[in-house]
Amino acid sequence: MINSKAGALGIIFPNSYDSLVPELVNVRLMASIPFASRYRLIDFILSSMVHCNIDNISVMVNNNYHSLMDHLDSGREWDLVRKNGGLHIFPPFAEKGSKPYTGRVTALANILEFLQDEKEKYVVMTDANIAVNFDFNAMMKAHIESGADVTVAYNEQKLPDSILNSQSNDKGFYYTLKIEDGRVTKIYVNSRETGVQNFSMNIFIIARELLIDLITTASIHGKEYFERDVLLPQVSRLNIQAYKYDGYVARISDIKSYFDENMKLLDDYNLDALFSGSPIYTKIRDDTPTRYIEGAKVQNVMAADGCIIEGDVENSVLFRGVKIAKGAKVRNCVLMQGTEIEAGANVEYLITDKNVTITSGKEMKGSDTYPIYIGKFLKV
């Protein structure tokens, strides 16, 4: 376990990749996107930190953060209601001179006084566009044993088609790594290489004092991005070690990947791979168990509490409080909280945001390559 003597301060950047999924972040940020029937994306990283005794965690929100603050509240579900440490949410203008940020450098520059006042030896930084059951203890051990200045986690995977096919770089930076004997020797920005790559997970461990020095210098020179503007130019000077993660990673890079990563969890192998480690905590909502009314037909469905199913449902992920009326047919869908499919409706390859109503007799069908998205509160 990460102990109090070494200590680690957690910092989560929940807005970093909002631009990848503009449909889903219209009323929220990436970290609060619903995922896997009853969770939000931030639940996975936050729970992983707590399980590794990281109990001083800061969330650097930028915009659209009301839903995240409502979800996290005081941090009670993650045992982060503490006298010392606990959960801190830093909105823009939280401190004198702070402002909305574009990259990690500007975000961290806003809280330099906070970083200087803390006592932990290390800082763990991460974005919130991945669902992963991560062992920060193992990464910390590797970081200390290697004597690294910085350790970055990566996994081996092909770059998503949404990234390779993008015609612009305005959807945020992503990074791949060249690794020699465990050390990062090159950092590639927005690579278009095909095949399996060393894909950065944007999870870093660094000594707090070193981070303060790097951010202070970078901020003075008007830099914005930690990976691109701080690490990449100093890759030969800093000892940047790579930590390979072999566990299950669900990475959200566009609306289709959001659909696909939810649907993958209908396979028990993937479900076990993500959830068989430490428990994932989320906001508690007291509700009745899902009710399957006589005549309902259900096959290969992940359903949260509070659902009422009277119709025919197959290969779908249902969030809390979804209602599927008698005679309705649902195939290959991701239906968020409060969605109602009325009698006789027939839907397939559909993503509904919260509190959507598909009216009686309506037929809506997307495809596995292009699922249809219906925005929050819409009645169609």
ABEGO torsion letter per residue (X at the ends): XBBAAAEBBBBBBAAAAAAABAAAAAABBAAABBBGGABBAAAAAAAAAAAAGBABBBBBBABGAAAAAAAAEAGAAAGABBABEEBBBBBBGABBGBBBBABAAAAAAAAAAAAAABABABBBBBBAABBBBBBAAAAAAAAAAAGBABBBBBBBBBBBAAAAABABAAAEBBBBBBBBGGBBABBBBGBABBEBBBBBAGBBBBBAAAAAAAAAAAAAAGBABAAAAAAAAAAAABBBBBBBBABBBBBBABAAAAAAAAAAAABAAAAAAAAABBBBBBBBBBBBBBBBBBGBBBBGBBBBBGBBBABBBBGBBBBBGBBBBBGBBBBGBBBBBGBBBBBGBBBBGBBBBBGBBBBBGBBBBBBAABBBBBBBGBBX
